[in-house]
Amino acid sequence: MRFLNFSNNSAVSPVIGVILLIAITVASSGAAFIVMNNYELEKPVITLIEIESIDLSNHQEVILVHKGGESIDITQINILISINDEMLDHNLVNLPVIGGITGFYGALGGVFWGSPSNQGHDNRWDPGEYGNFKIASSNAVLKTGDRIKVTIVHNPTNLVISSPACIV
């Protein structure tokens, strides 16, 4: 058998170089695509929460109402309370709570109360629904003229969902 001997192989190097560059580009693009698609960006919850009322005669009860916007998964929020721009040492976390919280807050109501007998026990805070809590006097004592601010923080994104305030 006779083999042909090509003495001019100058055209082979550029072709191999182009093929290698294309392969590297495709592999890099694929790796970047996979890495970027593995990161989920949490979209912020956009909603309007207002303080409906504060009743000093009923164990400092604060009633919040969801006025509109997206529903909130209450298992993913913390509620931070400040009075006269001073944050309380103890806030509402790990919602919903079955029964009541002893010590710093009284029994929770509305969407914050996780009892199966609660009709809103779906852990969603939908427009039109209420949530209420009572600030125990061991946590703070409200007086007429105090400014209370309730900051609702979305845990996965650490963004403030709503921050209503009012004068008692």
VMD Tcl script that builds the backbone (N, CA, C; Angstrom):
set m [mol new atoms 504]
animate dup $m
set s [atomselect $m all]
$s set {name element resname resid chain x y z} {
  {N N MET 1 A 0.835 -1.152 0.000}
  {CA C MET 1 A 0.000 0.000 0.000}
  {C C MET 1 A 0.890 1.227 0.000}
  {N N ARG 2 A 0.452 2.135 -0.710}
  {CA C ARG 2 A 1.250 3.339 -0.880}
  {C C ARG 2 A 0.568 4.513 -0.183}
  {N N PHE 3 A 1.295 5.257 0.658}
  {CA C PHE 3 A 0.771 6.422 1.370}
  {C C PHE 3 A 1.230 7.672 0.673}
  {N N LEU 4 A 0.305 8.613 0.644}
  {CA C LEU 4 A 0.669 9.902 0.070}
  {C C LEU 4 A 1.346 10.727 1.138}
  {N N ASN 5 A 2.357 11.381 0.776}
  {CA C ASN 5 A 3.101 12.211 1.702}
  {C C ASN 5 A 2.884 13.666 1.334}
  {N N PHE 6 A 2.204 14.360 2.229}
  {CA C PHE 6 A 1.994 15.789 1.993}
  {C C PHE 6 A 3.054 16.540 2.770}
  {N N SER 7 A 3.834 17.268 2.091}
  {CA C SER 7 A 4.903 18.006 2.755}
  {C C SER 7 A 4.439 19.385 3.207}
  {N N ASN 8 A 3.293 19.847 2.725}
  {CA C ASN 8 A 2.801 21.170 3.090}
  {C C ASN 8 A 1.602 20.997 4.042}
  {N N ASN 9 A 1.808 21.164 5.342}
  {CA C ASN 9 A 0.719 21.046 6.312}
  {C C ASN 9 A 0.409 22.391 6.971}
  {N N SER 10 A 0.672 23.461 6.269}
  {CA C SER 10 A 0.461 24.795 6.836}
  {C C SER 10 A -1.020 25.132 6.999}
  {N N ALA 11 A -1.923 24.539 6.266}
  {CA C ALA 11 A -3.352 24.840 6.370}
  {C C ALA 11 A -3.998 24.123 7.545}
  {N N VAL 12 A -3.359 23.125 8.121}
  {CA C VAL 12 A -3.945 22.358 9.207}
  {C C VAL 12 A -3.946 23.159 10.510}
  {N N SER 13 A -2.928 23.890 10.825}
  {CA C SER 13 A -2.820 24.641 12.079}
  {C C SER 13 A -3.919 25.679 12.246}
  {N N PRO 14 A -4.222 26.519 11.251}
  {CA C PRO 14 A -5.311 27.492 11.435}
  {C C PRO 14 A -6.676 26.822 11.625}
  {N N VAL 15 A -6.928 25.721 10.946}
  {CA C VAL 15 A -8.217 25.044 11.087}
  {C C VAL 15 A -8.361 24.473 12.502}
  {N N ILE 16 A -7.323 23.833 12.991}
  {CA C ILE 16 A -7.357 23.289 14.351}
  {C C ILE 16 A -7.496 24.420 15.367}
  {N N GLY 17 A -6.833 25.522 15.146}
  {CA C GLY 17 A -6.935 26.685 16.038}
  {C C GLY 17 A -8.348 27.236 16.098}
  {N N VAL 18 A -9.006 27.351 14.941}
  {CA C VAL 18 A -10.382 27.858 14.891}
  {C C VAL 18 A -11.321 26.889 15.605}
  {N N ILE 19 A -11.142 25.595 15.361}
  {CA C ILE 19 A -11.992 24.593 16.014}
  {C C ILE 19 A -11.813 24.649 17.534}
  {N N LEU 20 A -10.589 24.774 18.002}
  {CA C LEU 20 A -10.338 24.868 19.442}
  {C C LEU 20 A -10.944 26.136 20.043}
  {N N LEU 21 A -10.831 27.266 19.356}
  {CA C LEU 21 A -11.424 28.517 19.852}
  {C C LEU 21 A -12.944 28.418 19.935}
  {N N ILE 22 A -13.566 27.809 18.933}
  {CA C ILE 22 A -15.023 27.638 18.955}
  {C C ILE 22 A -15.419 26.713 20.105}
  {N N ALA 23 A -14.673 25.630 20.298}
  {CA C ALA 23 A -14.978 24.693 21.382}
  {C C ALA 23 A -14.835 25.365 22.748}
  {N N ILE 24 A -13.799 26.162 22.934}
  {CA C ILE 24 A -13.597 26.874 24.203}
  {C C ILE 24 A -14.716 27.885 24.438}
  {N N THR 25 A -15.126 28.600 23.395}
  {CA C THR 25 A -16.206 29.586 23.509}
  {C C THR 25 A -17.526 28.921 23.870}
  {N N VAL 26 A -17.841 27.811 23.201}
  {CA C VAL 26 A -19.090 27.101 23.490}
  {C C VAL 26 A -19.065 26.551 24.915}
  {N N ALA 27 A -17.956 25.969 25.334}
  {CA C ALA 27 A -17.853 25.419 26.689}
  {C C ALA 27 A -17.966 26.523 27.738}
  {N N SER 28 A -17.320 27.656 27.519}
  {CA C SER 28 A -17.395 28.779 28.464}
  {C C SER 28 A -18.807 29.343 28.541}
  {N N SER 29 A -19.454 29.480 27.400}
  {CA C SER 29 A -20.832 29.988 27.383}
  {C C SER 29 A -21.768 29.033 28.109}
  {N N GLY 30 A -21.599 27.746 27.878}
  {CA C GLY 30 A -22.433 26.755 28.563}
  {C C GLY 30 A -22.217 26.777 30.066}
  {N N ALA 31 A -20.969 26.885 30.498}
  {CA C ALA 31 A -20.680 26.940 31.933}
  {C C ALA 31 A -21.273 28.200 32.557}
  {N N ALA 32 A -21.140 29.337 31.881}
  {CA C ALA 32 A -21.713 30.588 32.392}
  {C C ALA 32 A -23.234 30.498 32.467}
  {N N PHE 33 A -23.859 29.897 31.475}
  {CA C PHE 33 A -25.316 29.737 31.466}
  {C C PHE 33 A -25.778 28.881 32.646}
  {N N ILE 34 A -25.079 27.779 32.885}
  {CA C ILE 34 A -25.451 26.885 33.986}
  {C C ILE 34 A -25.283 27.587 35.332}
  {N N VAL 35 A -24.180 28.288 35.514}
  {CA C VAL 35 A -23.934 28.982 36.781}
  {C C VAL 35 A -24.974 30.067 37.015}
  {N N MET 36 A -25.277 30.860 36.007}
  {CA C MET 36 A -26.234 31.961 36.172}
  {C C MET 36 A -27.653 31.450 36.402}
  {N N ASN 37 A -28.021 30.328 35.824}
  {CA C ASN 37 A -29.372 29.801 36.015}
  {C C ASN 37 A -29.550 29.111 37.358}
  {N N ASN 38 A -28.464 28.789 38.037}
  {CA C ASN 38 A -28.573 28.173 39.354}
  {C C ASN 38 A -28.866 29.189 40.445}
  {N N TYR 39 A -28.681 30.466 40.175}
  {CA C TYR 39 A -28.974 31.510 41.150}
  {C C TYR 39 A -30.385 32.014 40.928}
  {N N GLU 40 A -31.227 31.857 41.961}
  {CA C GLU 40 A -32.585 32.374 41.876}
  {C C GLU 40 A -32.613 33.739 42.544}
  {N N LEU 41 A -33.124 34.703 41.844}
  {CA C LEU 41 A -33.266 36.027 42.417}
  {C C LEU 41 A -34.659 36.135 43.021}
  {N N GLU 42 A -34.710 36.430 44.302}
  {CA C GLU 42 A -35.995 36.608 44.971}
  {C C GLU 42 A -36.524 37.989 44.619}
  {N N LYS 43 A -37.744 38.023 44.118}
  {CA C LYS 43 A -38.330 39.325 43.839}
  {C C LYS 43 A -38.922 39.872 45.128}
  {N N PRO 44 A -38.810 41.164 45.347}
  {CA C PRO 44 A -39.353 41.729 46.578}
  {C C PRO 44 A -40.873 41.697 46.570}
  {N N VAL 45 A -41.436 41.571 47.749}
  {CA C VAL 45 A -42.882 41.601 47.898}
  {C C VAL 45 A -43.306 43.066 47.966}
  {N N ILE 46 A -44.265 43.431 47.135}
  {CA C ILE 46 A -44.749 44.807 47.118}
  {C C ILE 46 A -46.172 44.801 47.646}
  {N N THR 47 A -46.367 45.447 48.772}
  {CA C THR 47 A -47.680 45.438 49.406}
  {C C THR 47 A -47.848 46.676 50.272}
  {N N LEU 48 A -49.076 46.941 50.666}
  {CA C LEU 48 A -49.383 48.086 51.522}
  {C C LEU 48 A -50.021 47.574 52.806}
  {N N ILE 49 A -49.307 47.749 53.899}
  {CA C ILE 49 A -49.814 47.396 55.224}
  {C C ILE 49 A -49.974 48.698 56.001}
  {N N GLU 50 A -51.106 48.852 56.682}
  {CA C GLU 50 A -51.338 50.048 57.487}
  {C C GLU 50 A -51.706 49.655 58.910}
  {N N ILE 51 A -51.440 50.573 59.836}
  {CA C ILE 51 A -51.890 50.387 61.210}
  {C C ILE 51 A -53.346 50.825 61.258}
  {N N GLU 52 A -54.224 49.872 61.498}
  {CA C GLU 52 A -55.661 50.157 61.558}
  {C C GLU 52 A -56.006 50.888 62.848}
  {N N SER 53 A -55.478 50.381 63.976}
  {CA C SER 53 A -55.755 51.033 65.258}
  {C C SER 53 A -54.773 50.558 66.314}
  {N N ILE 54 A -54.679 51.360 67.369}
  {CA C ILE 54 A -53.915 51.003 68.560}
  {C C ILE 54 A -54.836 51.251 69.744}
  {N N ASP 55 A -55.090 50.214 70.508}
  {CA C ASP 55 A -56.023 50.304 71.632}
  {C C ASP 55 A -55.248 50.153 72.936}
  {N N LEU 56 A -54.993 51.274 73.616}
  {CA C LEU 56 A -54.253 51.233 74.873}
  {C C LEU 56 A -55.046 50.543 75.977}
  {N N SER 57 A -56.378 50.605 75.901}
  {CA C SER 57 A -57.203 50.004 76.953}
  {C C SER 57 A -57.291 48.482 76.827}
  {N N ASN 58 A -56.891 47.936 75.691}
  {CA C ASN 58 A -56.947 46.488 75.474}
  {C C ASN 58 A -55.530 45.916 75.395}
  {N N HIS 59 A -54.776 46.093 76.461}
  {CA C HIS 59 A -53.417 45.545 76.552}
  {C C HIS 59 A -52.522 46.007 75.402}
  {N N GLN 60 A -52.643 47.280 75.035}
  {CA C GLN 60 A -51.798 47.876 73.994}
  {C C GLN 60 A -51.876 47.087 72.686}
  {N N GLU 61 A -53.091 46.825 72.252}
  {CA C GLU 61 A -53.314 46.036 71.041}
  {C C GLU 61 A -53.063 46.880 69.794}
  {N N VAL 62 A -52.272 46.340 68.877}
  {CA C VAL 62 A -51.991 46.980 67.588}
  {C C VAL 62 A -52.636 46.116 66.507}
  {N N ILE 63 A -53.481 46.736 65.683}
  {CA C ILE 63 A -54.152 46.006 64.604}
  {C C ILE 63 A -53.608 46.507 63.272}
  {N N LEU 64 A -53.078 45.579 62.479}
  {CA C LEU 64 A -52.553 45.882 61.149}
  {C C LEU 64 A -53.520 45.335 60.109}
  {N N VAL 65 A -53.647 46.043 58.991}
  {CA C VAL 65 A -54.510 45.573 57.909}
  {C C VAL 65 A -53.719 45.601 56.604}
  {N N HIS 66 A -53.900 44.567 55.810}
  {CA C HIS 66 A -53.286 44.460 54.480}
  {C C HIS 66 A -54.212 45.196 53.523}
  {N N LYS 67 A -53.796 46.365 53.044}
  {CA C LYS 67 A -54.647 47.220 52.216}
  {C C LYS 67 A -54.589 46.884 50.730}
  {N N GLY 68 A -53.548 46.213 50.291}
  {CA C GLY 68 A -53.470 45.884 48.872}
  {C C GLY 68 A -52.071 45.475 48.466}
  {N N GLY 69 A -51.975 44.949 47.266}
  {CA C GLY 69 A -50.696 44.473 46.754}
  {C C GLY 69 A -50.630 42.961 46.836}
  {N N GLU 70 A -49.421 42.445 46.844}
  {CA C GLU 70 A -49.214 41.003 46.839}
  {C C GLU 70 A -49.504 40.390 48.204}
  {N N SER 71 A -49.899 39.138 48.191}
  {CA C SER 71 A -50.057 38.389 49.438}
  {C C SER 71 A -48.681 38.136 50.035}
  {N N ILE 72 A -48.651 37.981 51.344}
  {CA C ILE 72 A -47.390 37.775 52.051}
  {C C ILE 72 A -47.428 36.407 52.722}
  {N N ASP 73 A -46.354 35.648 52.561}
  {CA C ASP 73 A -46.192 34.404 53.311}
  {C C ASP 73 A -45.675 34.798 54.692}
  {N N ILE 74 A -46.514 34.676 55.717}
  {CA C ILE 74 A -46.117 35.186 57.030}
  {C C ILE 74 A -45.016 34.354 57.685}
  {N N THR 75 A -44.737 33.172 57.160}
  {CA C THR 75 A -43.619 32.399 57.694}
  {C C THR 75 A -42.287 32.991 57.247}
  {N N GLN 76 A -42.332 33.940 56.315}
  {CA C GLN 76 A -41.107 34.544 55.788}
  {C C GLN 76 A -40.930 35.995 56.212}
  {N N ILE 77 A -41.633 36.424 57.273}
  {CA C ILE 77 A -41.489 37.813 57.708}
  {C C ILE 77 A -41.123 37.889 59.184}
  {N N ASN 78 A -40.488 38.985 59.539}
  {CA C ASN 78 A -40.282 39.394 60.921}
  {C C ASN 78 A -40.945 40.745 61.075}
  {N N ILE 79 A -41.493 41.004 62.239}
  {CA C ILE 79 A -42.131 42.288 62.509}
  {C C ILE 79 A -41.331 42.974 63.606}
  {N N LEU 80 A -40.764 44.114 63.252}
  {CA C LEU 80 A -39.938 44.887 64.172}
  {C C LEU 80 A -40.730 46.107 64.619}
  {N N ILE 81 A -40.788 46.344 65.916}
  {CA C ILE 81 A -41.578 47.442 66.451}
  {C C ILE 81 A -40.643 48.453 67.093}
  {N N SER 82 A -40.870 49.722 66.769}
  {CA C SER 82 A -40.127 50.791 67.432}
  {C C SER 82 A -41.117 51.807 67.980}
  {N N ILE 83 A -40.773 52.347 69.130}
  {CA C ILE 83 A -41.588 53.367 69.776}
  {C C ILE 83 A -40.710 54.591 69.951}
  {N N ASN 84 A -41.201 55.713 69.423}
  {CA C ASN 84 A -40.437 56.967 69.441}
  {C C ASN 84 A -39.029 56.751 68.885}
  {N N ASP 85 A -38.956 56.045 67.772}
  {CA C ASP 85 A -37.720 55.761 67.027}
  {C C ASP 85 A -36.720 54.891 67.783}
  {N N GLU 86 A -37.154 54.199 68.826}
  {CA C GLU 86 A -36.294 53.254 69.530}
  {C C GLU 86 A -36.850 51.848 69.330}
  {N N MET 87 A -36.039 50.993 68.704}
  {CA C MET 87 A -36.450 49.619 68.424}
  {C C MET 87 A -36.589 48.844 69.736}
  {N N LEU 88 A -37.685 48.096 69.856}
  {CA C LEU 88 A -37.863 47.251 71.034}
  {C C LEU 88 A -36.844 46.115 71.005}
  {N N ASP 89 A -36.453 45.665 72.180}
  {CA C ASP 89 A -35.478 44.572 72.262}
  {C C ASP 89 A -36.059 43.252 71.781}
  {N N HIS 90 A -37.366 43.089 71.919}
  {CA C HIS 90 A -38.019 41.833 71.555}
  {C C HIS 90 A -39.063 42.114 70.489}
  {N N ASN 91 A -38.973 41.411 69.372}
  {CA C ASN 91 A -39.873 41.635 68.242}
  {C C ASN 91 A -40.578 40.341 67.873}
  {N N LEU 92 A -41.450 40.427 66.879}
  {CA C LEU 92 A -42.238 39.265 66.461}
  {C C LEU 92 A -41.498 38.516 65.361}
  {N N VAL 93 A -41.078 37.303 65.676}
  {CA C VAL 93 A -40.374 36.453 64.712}
  {C C VAL 93 A -41.009 35.065 64.755}
  {N N ASN 94 A -40.665 34.242 63.792}
  {CA C ASN 94 A -41.158 32.856 63.709}
  {C C ASN 94 A -42.683 32.786 63.712}
  {N N LEU 95 A -43.293 33.560 62.832}
  {CA C LEU 95 A -44.751 33.563 62.708}
  {C C LEU 95 A -45.193 32.419 61.806}
  {N N PRO 96 A -46.410 31.930 61.879}
  {CA C PRO 96 A -47.429 32.250 62.878}
  {C C PRO 96 A -47.139 31.530 64.183}
  {N N VAL 97 A -47.756 32.011 65.248}
  {CA C VAL 97 A -47.558 31.432 66.568}
  {C C VAL 97 A -48.839 30.731 66.988}
  {N N ILE 98 A -48.710 29.497 67.397}
  {CA C ILE 98 A -49.878 28.751 67.865}
  {C C ILE 98 A -50.121 29.129 69.323}
  {N N GLY 99 A -51.330 29.566 69.606}
  {CA C GLY 99 A -51.665 30.019 70.956}
  {C C GLY 99 A -51.224 31.450 71.146}
  {N N GLY 100 A -50.356 31.700 72.076}
  {CA C GLY 100 A -49.894 33.062 72.333}
  {C C GLY 100 A -48.431 33.073 72.678}
  {N N ILE 101 A -47.889 34.243 72.704}
  {CA C ILE 101 A -46.495 34.417 73.093}
  {C C ILE 101 A -46.498 34.939 74.516}
  {N N THR 102 A -45.797 34.288 75.386}
  {CA C THR 102 A -45.737 34.767 76.759}
  {C C THR 102 A -44.564 35.717 76.903}
  {N N GLY 103 A -44.695 36.618 77.804}
  {CA C GLY 103 A -43.597 37.526 78.080}
  {C C GLY 103 A -43.752 38.859 77.397}
  {N N PHE 104 A -43.286 38.973 76.172}
  {CA C PHE 104 A -43.168 40.281 75.545}
  {C C PHE 104 A -44.359 40.654 74.677}
  {N N TYR 105 A -45.181 39.669 74.287}
  {CA C TYR 105 A -46.381 39.924 73.492}
  {C C TYR 105 A -47.496 39.046 74.012}
  {N N GLY 106 A -48.695 39.579 73.967}
  {CA C GLY 106 A -49.853 38.783 74.342}
  {C C GLY 106 A -50.243 37.880 73.194}
  {N N ALA 107 A -51.433 37.311 73.306}
  {CA C ALA 107 A -51.920 36.415 72.257}
  {C C ALA 107 A -52.046 37.168 70.944}
  {N N LEU 108 A -51.592 36.536 69.891}
  {CA C LEU 108 A -51.675 37.134 68.565}
  {C C LEU 108 A -53.027 36.820 67.955}
  {N N GLY 109 A -53.445 37.641 66.998}
  {CA C GLY 109 A -54.724 37.410 66.347}
  {C C GLY 109 A -54.617 37.571 64.847}
  {N N GLY 110 A -55.695 37.242 64.175}
  {CA C GLY 110 A -55.725 37.353 62.716}
  {C C GLY 110 A -54.751 36.389 62.077}
  {N N VAL 111 A -54.037 36.852 61.075}
  {CA C VAL 111 A -53.133 35.976 60.322}
  {C C VAL 111 A -51.905 35.557 61.122}
  {N N PHE 112 A -51.620 36.222 62.245}
  {CA C PHE 112 A -50.435 35.878 63.032}
  {C C PHE 112 A -50.662 34.687 63.954}
  {N N TRP 113 A -51.913 34.303 64.127}
  {CA C TRP 113 A -52.249 33.207 65.024}
  {C C TRP 113 A -52.360 31.934 64.214}
  {N N GLY 114 A -51.545 30.944 64.520}
  {CA C GLY 114 A -51.450 29.754 63.683}
  {C C GLY 114 A -52.316 28.594 64.079}
  {N N SER 115 A -53.383 28.821 64.820}
  {CA C SER 115 A -54.238 27.712 65.234}
  {C C SER 115 A -55.029 27.163 64.051}
  {N N PRO 116 A -55.206 25.845 63.972}
  {CA C PRO 116 A -56.026 25.273 62.899}
  {C C PRO 116 A -57.464 25.781 62.913}
  {N N SER 117 A -57.959 26.270 64.074}
  {CA C SER 117 A -59.317 26.815 64.115}
  {C C SER 117 A -59.381 28.206 63.481}
  {N N ASN 118 A -58.211 28.791 63.214}
  {CA C ASN 118 A -58.161 30.097 62.558}
  {C C ASN 118 A -58.457 29.892 61.071}
  {N N GLN 119 A -59.467 30.557 60.553}
  {CA C GLN 119 A -59.847 30.373 59.148}
  {C C GLN 119 A -58.743 30.826 58.200}
  {N N GLY 120 A -57.918 31.740 58.607}
  {CA C GLY 120 A -56.840 32.223 57.749}
  {C C GLY 120 A -55.544 31.481 57.978}
  {N N HIS 121 A -55.624 30.204 58.354}
  {CA C HIS 121 A -54.443 29.419 58.725}
  {C C HIS 121 A -53.614 28.968 57.515}
  {N N ASP 122 A -53.773 29.594 56.383}
  {CA C ASP 122 A -53.011 29.197 55.201}
  {C C ASP 122 A -51.633 29.851 55.156}
  {N N ASN 123 A -51.258 30.566 56.218}
  {CA C ASN 123 A -49.971 31.267 56.314}
  {C C ASN 123 A -49.805 32.352 55.260}
  {N N ARG 124 A -50.891 32.788 54.666}
  {CA C ARG 124 A -50.861 33.870 53.687}
  {C C ARG 124 A -51.574 35.074 54.286}
  {N N TRP 125 A -50.990 36.248 54.084}
  {CA C TRP 125 A -51.628 37.489 54.504}
  {C C TRP 125 A -52.109 38.156 53.229}
  {N N ASP 126 A -53.396 38.036 52.975}
  {CA C ASP 126 A -53.989 38.519 51.736}
  {C C ASP 126 A -54.614 39.890 51.947}
  {N N PRO 127 A -54.816 40.645 50.855}
  {CA C PRO 127 A -55.477 41.951 50.983}
  {C C PRO 127 A -56.822 41.821 51.698}
  {N N GLY 128 A -57.053 42.741 52.624}
  {CA C GLY 128 A -58.285 42.753 53.399}
  {C C GLY 128 A -58.186 42.019 54.725}
  {N N GLU 129 A -57.142 41.226 54.929}
  {CA C GLU 129 A -57.002 40.469 56.171}
  {C C GLU 129 A -56.266 41.293 57.231}
  {N N TYR 130 A -56.570 40.960 58.482}
  {CA C TYR 130 A -55.994 41.658 59.623}
  {C C TYR 130 A -55.004 40.768 60.357}
  {N N GLY 131 A -54.063 41.417 61.020}
  {CA C GLY 131 A -53.167 40.753 61.945}
  {C C GLY 131 A -53.027 41.658 63.151}
  {N N ASN 132 A -53.098 41.093 64.334}
  {CA C ASN 132 A -52.977 41.944 65.509}
  {C C ASN 132 A -52.100 41.295 66.561}
  {N N PHE 133 A -51.522 42.149 67.395}
  {CA C PHE 133 A -50.690 41.699 68.499}
  {C C PHE 133 A -50.845 42.687 69.640}
  {N N LYS 134 A -50.528 42.221 70.836}
  {CA C LYS 134 A -50.597 43.057 72.032}
  {C C LYS 134 A -49.194 43.169 72.604}
  {N N ILE 135 A -48.759 44.400 72.808}
  {CA C ILE 135 A -47.426 44.631 73.360}
  {C C ILE 135 A -47.522 44.534 74.879}
  {N N ALA 136 A -46.851 43.555 75.461}
  {CA C ALA 136 A -46.871 43.382 76.910}
  {C C ALA 136 A -46.146 44.549 77.571}
  {N N SER 137 A -46.603 44.918 78.748}
  {CA C SER 137 A -45.971 46.042 79.453}
  {C C SER 137 A -44.536 45.709 79.853}
  {N N SER 138 A -44.180 44.424 79.886}
  {CA C SER 138 A -42.789 44.050 80.164}
  {C C SER 138 A -41.876 44.372 78.983}
  {N N ASN 139 A -42.458 44.596 77.808}
  {CA C ASN 139 A -41.697 44.941 76.606}
  {C C ASN 139 A -41.637 46.453 76.432}
  {N N ALA 140 A -42.780 47.129 76.600}
  {CA C ALA 140 A -42.844 48.590 76.466}
  {C C ALA 140 A -44.196 49.055 76.975}
  {N N VAL 141 A -44.237 50.295 77.425}
  {CA C VAL 141 A -45.491 50.900 77.856}
  {C C VAL 141 A -45.768 52.075 76.935}
  {N N LEU 142 A -46.873 51.984 76.201}
  {CA C LEU 142 A -47.263 53.050 75.280}
  {C C LEU 142 A -48.038 54.125 76.025}
  {N N LYS 143 A -47.801 55.370 75.614}
  {CA C LYS 143 A -48.532 56.500 76.164}
  {C C LYS 143 A -49.118 57.296 75.009}
  {N N THR 144 A -50.168 58.028 75.290}
  {CA C THR 144 A -50.757 58.896 74.278}
  {C C THR 144 A -49.689 59.875 73.799}
  {N N GLY 145 A -49.565 60.007 72.494}
  {CA C GLY 145 A -48.559 60.882 71.895}
  {C C GLY 145 A -47.311 60.150 71.431}
  {N N ASP 146 A -47.149 58.883 71.845}
  {CA C ASP 146 A -46.002 58.096 71.375}
  {C C ASP 146 A -46.165 57.787 69.890}
  {N N ARG 147 A -45.034 57.678 69.211}
  {CA C ARG 147 A -45.031 57.307 67.793}
  {C C ARG 147 A -44.608 55.846 67.702}
  {N N ILE 148 A -45.476 55.021 67.144}
  {CA C ILE 148 A -45.156 53.604 66.964}
  {C C ILE 148 A -44.944 53.336 65.477}
  {N N LYS 149 A -43.902 52.582 65.190}
  {CA C LYS 149 A -43.583 52.211 63.810}
  {C C LYS 149 A -43.437 50.693 63.759}
  {N N VAL 150 A -44.105 50.089 62.799}
  {CA C VAL 150 A -44.074 48.639 62.617}
  {C C VAL 150 A -43.372 48.367 61.288}
  {N N THR 151 A -42.213 47.747 61.352}
  {CA C THR 151 A -41.448 47.448 60.142}
  {C C THR 151 A -41.559 45.959 59.850}
  {N N ILE 152 A -42.059 45.647 58.662}
  {CA C ILE 152 A -42.236 44.254 58.258}
  {C C ILE 152 A -41.125 43.912 57.273}
  {N N VAL 153 A -40.297 42.938 57.648}
  {CA C VAL 153 A -39.115 42.577 56.866}
  {C C VAL 153 A -39.325 41.200 56.239}
  {N N HIS 154 A -39.051 41.102 54.937}
  {CA C HIS 154 A -39.110 39.837 54.203}
  {C C HIS 154 A -37.779 39.120 54.412}
  {N N ASN 155 A -37.800 37.997 55.140}
  {CA C ASN 155 A -36.565 37.307 55.518}
  {C C ASN 155 A -35.691 36.845 54.349}
  {N N PRO 156 A -36.239 36.201 53.305}
  {CA C PRO 156 A -35.359 35.707 52.238}
  {C C PRO 156 A -34.559 36.806 51.546}
  {N N THR 157 A -35.143 37.993 51.401}
  {CA C THR 157 A -34.442 39.075 50.708}
  {C C THR 157 A -33.909 40.130 51.654}
  {N N ASN 158 A -34.319 40.082 52.922}
  {CA C ASN 158 A -33.953 41.078 53.924}
  {C C ASN 158 A -34.394 42.487 53.517}
  {N N LEU 159 A -35.472 42.563 52.748}
  {CA C LEU 159 A -36.010 43.851 52.322}
  {C C LEU 159 A -37.218 44.213 53.173}
  {N N VAL 160 A -37.409 45.519 53.364}
  {CA C VAL 160 A -38.570 46.000 54.103}
  {C C VAL 160 A -39.778 45.950 53.177}
  {N N ILE 161 A -40.806 45.221 53.590}
  {CA C ILE 161 A -42.041 45.117 52.812}
  {C C ILE 161 A -42.887 46.356 53.026}
  {N N SER 162 A -43.046 46.722 54.282}
  {CA C SER 162 A -43.876 47.867 54.627}
  {C C SER 162 A -43.411 48.386 55.975}
  {N N SER 163 A -43.619 49.665 56.206}
  {CA C SER 163 A -43.180 50.257 57.459}
  {C C SER 163 A -44.150 51.346 57.905}
  {N N PRO 164 A -45.383 50.950 58.254}
  {CA C PRO 164 A -46.355 51.958 58.673}
  {C C PRO 164 A -46.028 52.513 60.058}
  {N N ALA 165 A -46.425 53.753 60.269}
  {CA C ALA 165 A -46.210 54.409 61.557}
  {C C ALA 165 A -47.423 55.265 61.875}
  {N N CYS 166 A -47.648 55.493 63.164}
  {CA C CYS 166 A -48.725 56.396 63.573}
  {C C CYS 166 A -48.471 56.886 64.991}
  {N N ILE 167 A -49.203 57.915 65.363}
  {CA C ILE 167 A -49.136 58.472 66.706}
  {C C ILE 167 A -50.257 57.844 67.530}
  {N N VAL 168 A -49.916 57.391 68.729}
  {CA C VAL 168 A -50.903 56.767 69.614}
  {C C VAL 168 A -51.842 57.831 70.141}
}
mol reanalyze $m
mol bondsrecalc $m
mol representation Tube
mol addrep $m
